[in-house]
Amino acid sequence: MDLSTAGARATFDMRDELVGNTARGALHGGVISATLDLIGGMAAMIAVADDPAADLVQRLKVLGTIDIRIDYLRPGIGEHFEATGSILRSGRRVAVTRMELHNDAGTLIAVGTGTYIIG
């Protein structure tokens, strides 16, 4: 997992227990959704950490997903995957993030938008 002011990034390898479609060997949709929610939440955490007036510990205690939308564009086929997330907008109480999942060939598998309570 990498965190910076630009956003969050995580990579993971394909494993048998992550397969949803055994005929194609593709990632399960729930794995894709959970990964994008995680990376969106990590990007939202960056927004909280960048606020110098924030009581960081208290705000991180209430950080949670309000809404998430995932668009599955292609089957999750690959050996390795990379999820990235960035802030679209951050306010005092809510952050909106954009997330993407790519495979090892650079193919865009899924995109998402998440809304997170941050304080």
N, C-alpha and C positions, 0 to 999 in steps of 0.2 A: 504494500500500500504506500503510495506517495501522496503527500499533501503539500500544497503550495498556495500562494495567493491566486494562482491561475485556476486552481481546482483540485480535484482528487482523481487518483488513478489507481487501479488495482488490476492484477493479472492472476489468472489461474489456469491450471491444466485440466483437460478433459479427463474424466474418470468414469468408470462403468456406472457408479451409483448416481451420476448426474444425467444419465441418458433417459429421455422421455420417449423417444421413438426408436425402438430397438431395430426396426428394419433399416432405418437410415443412420442410426447412431448419432442422433441429434440431441442437443441439450433439451431438457425438460423446460417447458414454459415457466414453471414455478421457479426454477433455478435462475432463469433470465430475469424474471420479475424481482426476485429477492436480491439479486446482484445489483440491479439498477437502483433499487430502493436503498440498499446499503451505500452505494457510491453517491447517490443524491443526498443522503443524510450526512455523509462525510463532507460533502461540499457545503452543506448548510452549517456544519460545525465551523468551517473556515470563516464563514460570515460572522459567526458569534465571536470567534477568536480575534477577528480584525477590529472589533468594537472596543476601544480602550476604556470606555465607561462601563462596560459590562461586568457584572459579577459572574465571571465565567462558570464557576462550579454550579451556581444556582440555575443559570440559563441552560447549561448542558443537561441538567437533571430533567428538564421539561421538554427537551428536544424530541420531537416525534413526527411521524408522517400524518399529515392532514388528508392529502389526496395524492394519488399517483396514476399516471396514464402511461401505458406501455404499448407501443406499436411494434409488432413482430413483423419484420420485413422479409427475412429469409430463415431457412432452417439453421439451427445452431450447430453447424458442422465444422469441425476443426480440431486441432491438437491442443492449441492454446488460445486463450481469450483475453481481451483487454477491455475493461470498463473505465469510462471517463465521465466525470461530472463537473459542471461549472455553475456558477451563480448567474441566474438571469436577473433577479431582483432580490434585494434584501432590505427589509424594513426593521422596525423595532421588535415586532412580534412574529413576523412571518418571512420566510425565505422561499423563493421559487428557483428550482434548479433544472438543468437540462442534462440528460444522461445519454450515453451511447455505449453499445457493446459491439466490438469488432472481433473477428477471428484472426488467426495467425496469417492469413493471406491478405488481411486488411479489409475484408468484406464487412460491410455494415450489416449486423444481424438484427439489431433492435434499437429503438430510440425511446426515450421516455421524458416526461416532465413530472416533477414532483413538487409538492407544496408541503413545507415543514414548519411547525411551530418552533420558534427559537427563543422564546422568552416570555 
